[in-house]
């Protein structure tokens, strides 16, 4: 890999990509690192203008940053770009539509790959179809390296590592909010596209998942079996209404725990993921929008309406216009974890406990600007860790396609996130 850049941000003119630039400018040179980086996309003029604008805000000259022209629909251009880097940060979504082409080019070029996909179908298809090729090339392709799903997946890893016994189950509760009253959209349109497009192929996911877990060996069921509550409810542990979180977190966590079971002789932890709405009015509005979305998303014309008029179907929460910078800077998130298990550790991962759980632990992961602050620092640091701590990654540095929890469990990623305003902490540990 001589004469390659260390990192290329592909899709750097998109909303997530441009927000990665300040973080890579900072983190590539911190902690004694001196990593080179460049940007790539379809328009040289856009990339030049973005580098100039961000450089002026940071008071840094980016004139020497390499610009590479690449088109997601042109394999040769993707391959040419991938051959110029040790790692590609892929910010070009929706990944169900565009992700595979970049993964394929990176593996062919012998280049590592990270992205922020929250699309289970795409992620599990990549692991099923490209893992062996990635291992053969000795490269890593890790998805879900943003707000979906590093806080939840690595948050559980953090709890497991902080707990001296064995955890049986964990519940995660996501809360989001703003520090001030804000107007306008809060989430980029690309995220909405990913959600709507995932509806089209939800039937395929079940078959795909069956094939994947035949390959990676889904763990057996352990007792006591965790109860997952599928309807809105109140919970004394959190204030507000609790609903199932329908994002990718639970699927990503399951893949990580399957890896630990198969490779680390570790009993997998059962996980239920929820999110919290603070008021009854918020709950009623959510239910109304969810019913409307659920009905019209079954039809091709309905999905077109969802894509054409996101502001109507989300109450202005999402629109085709990029969120205002001042708005996203006022957002925050926290994920609270409540886990229970046993103080005693059994020798074998398949051993069943004969006594009730006897202790519990709680923790929290929190940060600001989850969509474009936390996401970008997680994404950039994930890429840097692959380059600097490869031997500590899943499969002992030999490459492959993994979830972030499996990939980064033995690395310093949690420590470095703590040093960059995405904090992991244990709140309490008590006997039951």
N, C-alpha and C positions, 0 to 999 in steps of 0.2 A: 504493500500500500504506500510505497514511496511517492512523494510529490502530490499526494491527495490532501485536500482540506480535511480537517477533522470532522467538521459538521457542516451540512447544508440544510437550510430551512426551505423546504419546497412548499409553495403556496404562500410565500412571504408577503404578498400584497393583499391577502385575505385578512379578515379581522383577527383571527387567532394568530396567524403567522406574523403579522406586524407587531402584535403585542409580545411575541417571543423575542423580538430583536433587542429591546433593552435588557432583558434577562440574560440572553446569551452574551451580549457585550460585557456585562458585569461578571457572570459566573464563569465564563471561559478563561478569565484572567485572575480569579480569586483563588485562595488557598494554594498558592504556588503553581497553579495551572497556567499554561500558555497555549491554549487550543486555538487553532485557526478555524474560521467559519466563513460561509458565503450564503447567498440567497439565490433562489431559483423560482421561475414562474414563466408565464407566457409573454408578458409584456416587459421589455427592458425599460421603457419610459416609466411605467408605474413603479418598478422596483427602484429605479434611480430616485424618483421623487420621494418614495417612502423612506429610503435611507437618508436622503437630505433632510426631510422634515424631522425624523426622529433624532438624527445627529444634531440638528439645531436645538432641539429641546434638551438633549443630554449634554450639549456643548462638547460633542465628540465629532471628529471628522471621519466619516465612513467612506470617503472617496476610494480607499484602497480595498474595500470589501468586494470580493469577486461576485459578479452577477452571471448566472447561467440561464439560458433560455431553454425551457422544457415544457412540453405539453402533455397532459395526462392521457390524451388520445393518440399519442405518437410514441410507440414503444422504443424506437431507436433513440429519441431524444431523452426519454427517461433513463435508458440504459447508459447513454453518454453522461448524463448528469450523475447517476449513481456511481459510475466509475471514477468520478472526481472527488469522492468523499469516503471517509471511513464510516460515517453514519449519516442517515437522512432523517430529519425531523419532518414528518409528513403532515401538513396542515390542510390538505386538499380533500374535503369531504363533499357530500355524504360518502362515507367509506364503502357502503354497500354498492354504490355505483362506481366509485373511482379508486377504492383502496387496493384491490387485488393487483391492478396493473403496476402500482408502485412497489408492492411487496415482491412481486415476481421479478421486476427489474433489479431490485436491491439484492435478492438472493443470487441472481445470475451474475451480478457484479461483485459479489462477495462483500456487500456493504450492510451494516446494521441498520435497523429501521425502528422508529417509534412513532406512535400517533396517539390521538386523543379520542378514538372511536368509543362510542357508547352503544354500539350496535351488535348484539350477541350473535346474530346470524353471520355477519362478516367476520367477527373475531374467531368464532368456533370453526367456520369454514377454513380460515387461514391455518389454524392449528391442525385441522384434520388433513388438509391437502398439501401443505407446504412445510410442515415441521421436519420431516425426514430430509427434505432438500436443504433446509436451513442448517441442520446438523451436519450434513455432508460438506457444506461450505464453511461451517464454523461461525455462522453469523446469527445474531439475535433479531427477532422481530417481535416487539412487545407493544400491544395495544392497550387502550384504557389508561393511558399515562397522564390523565388530567383529573379534573374534578370527578368525572367518571373514569376510574374508580379507585384512585390511589388513597384518598382519605378513608374509605370504608375497608378496602382490601388490606392495605398496610396497617390500618388501625387495628384490625383483628390480629394481624401478625404481631403488632406491638403489644397487645394485651397478652397473647400467648407467651411472648418472650418475657413479659414482666411478671408472669404468674408462676409460682414455684411448683404448682400441682398440675392437674389436667383439667382443661375446660371442656364442658359438654356442649354448651349452647351459648349463643350471644344474640341479643336484639340490638339493632342499630336504629337511631332516631335522628333523621336529618331535619334541621331547622335552618331556614334562610330568612334574611331580612335586610332592611336598609337602615342606615344611621340617620336618615332625614327623609322627609317626604320628597318623592321623585316622580317625574312624569316621563312618559315615553317608554319604549321597549327596554327590556333588561337583558334579553337573550338574543344572540345572533340568529339570523334567518336560517343559516346552515344547520343549526341544531334542530330546528323545526322540520326542515327537509328530511333529516335523518329519521326523525320520529315517524313522519307520515310515510316515507318509503318503507320503513320496517313493517308497517301494517300489511303491505302488499304480499309479503312473503312469510307471514307468521306461521302458515301451515308447514312451510318447508323446514322451519327451525326444529320442530319435533323430530323429524326424520334425521336431520343433520346431527342433532344432539345424541340420538341413539347410536349413530355410527361413531361419533367422537368418543363416547364413553365405553364403547366396545374396545376402542384402541387404548385409552388411557386408564381403563379399569375404574369404574365408579365404585366408591367405597360402599360397604354394606351398611344397613341401618343399625344405629346404636341406640341403646336405651339409657335414660328415658328420652323418648322422642319429643322433639320440640313442637309445640303447638303454634301454628301460624294463623293469625287472625285476619281474615280477608275483608272484613267490613269496617266502616268507621267506628271508632270507639275512644273512650277516655282511658287514660292510664295514669295512675298515681305518680309514676316516675317522671312524667313530663306534663307540662301545662299546655292544654290545647287538645285538638282532635287529632287522633292518630289514624293514618291510612297506610295501606301497603304501598311501598315505593316500587313503582313499575319500571324503573330504569334498569341498567345493566348490572348493578352492584351485586345482586344475589347470584347471578350466573357467573360473574367473575370470581367471587369468593368461592363458589363451589369448585371451580377449576383449580384454584390455588390449594384448597384443602385436599382435593384429589391428588395433586402432586405431592403434598406433604405425606399423605397416607402411603402412596406407592413408593416414594423414594427416601423418606426420612424416618420411617417406622413411627409415624406420629398419628395418633387418633385424630380424625378430622372433627372440627368443631361445626355444629349445626348453626346456621345463621338465618335470621328473619330480619328483613330490612323494611323500615317504615319511614314516613315523613310526617311532619307535624304542622297543622294549621292552627293559628292562634285563636280564632273566633268561630262561632257558629255561622256567621255571615260568610266568612271565607269558605267554610265547608259547603254551604248551600251553593255558592257560586261555582265552586270546583265541581260539585256533582252535576250541576246543569251543563257546564261546558264538557264534562266527561261523557255525559249521555249523548249530547249532540255529536261530539267527536266519534264516539263509539258507533253510532248509527251510520253517519255519512262516510266514515272511513272504509266501510265494507264495499263501497261502490267506486268505480274508476272515476266517474264524474265528481263524486263527493270528495275524493282525494285531490282532484284538480282544484276544487273550490278551497280546500284547506291550504293548498300551496299558493293559490293566487291571493287569498284574503286572510292571511294569518292574524292580522290585527283584530278582525271581527271575531274569530273563533277562540282568541285568547284574551279578549277584553283589553287589547292594546299592550299586553305583556310582551308579545313578539310581533315584529313587523319586518317588512323587507328592507327597511332602513337600518343601517348599523346603529347600535346603541350609542348614546352620547357618552363621551369619555367621563364627564363629571358624574353621570348617573351610575355607571358600573363601578366607579371608585367608591361609591357609598354603600355597596352591597357587602354582605358578610354571610358566613355559614358556620355551623358547628354540627358535628355528628357525635352524639352521645352513645356510648356502648355500655350495655348491662349484660354481664356474663356470669355464669355459674358453673361450678364443677366440684372437683374433689382435691383435698390437700394431698392425698396419697397419689403417687404415680405408679401405674402398673407397668410391668416389664414389656409386654407385647402390645402392639397397636390394636390387635383384634380381641384383647381381653375385655370382658364385660364386667362392669362394677355391680356388686350385689347389694350395695348400700346406697341410700339417697345422697344427692349432692349435699355437701357440707360447708361450702364457702362460695363467696361471690366477689366479683371485682367490677369496678366501673371505670370508664375512661372517656376521653374526649379528644377529638381532632377539630381544630378550628382555624379559620383564616379569613382573609378579606377578598373581595372581588372574585368569587369562585369561578365565574365563567372565563375570566381573562387575566386575572392576577395569579390566583392559586393554580389554575390550570396550566399557565405558561411556566411558572417556576417548577411545577412537578414535571412537566414535559421536558424542559431543558435539562434539569438535573438528572432525570432518568437517562437521557442520552449521554450525558457526561459520565454517569456511573458505568454505563456499558463500556465506554472507552477506557476508563481508568481503573475499574475493578472487575474486569471480565472474569477472572478466575474465581470470584466469589458468587457469580450468578448461578442460576439453576443449571443443572447438567454440567457443573464444574468447569464452566468456561468453554464448553464444546458446542455452544450454539443451540438454536431451536426457537420454537414459538411458544410463549408462555404468557400467563396472566402476570400482572405486576407483583402481586404478593409472592407468587412462586419465584419469579425472576429475581427480586431484590431483597428477599428475606434476610440474607446473610451479608448484605452490603451496608454501607453507611448512609443509604438514602434517607432513612428516617431522621438520623442525626443532622444531615445537611438541610433537610426540610425544616427542622426545628430552628436552625440557624438563619432561615430565610422566611420567617413569618407564617409558616404552616406548622402549627404546634401540636405535638402528641403528648398527652399527659394522663397519668393514672389519677383518678379522683378518690377512690376508696377501695379497700379490700377488707372484708369482714367474714366472720363465720356465720353460718346460717343456723 
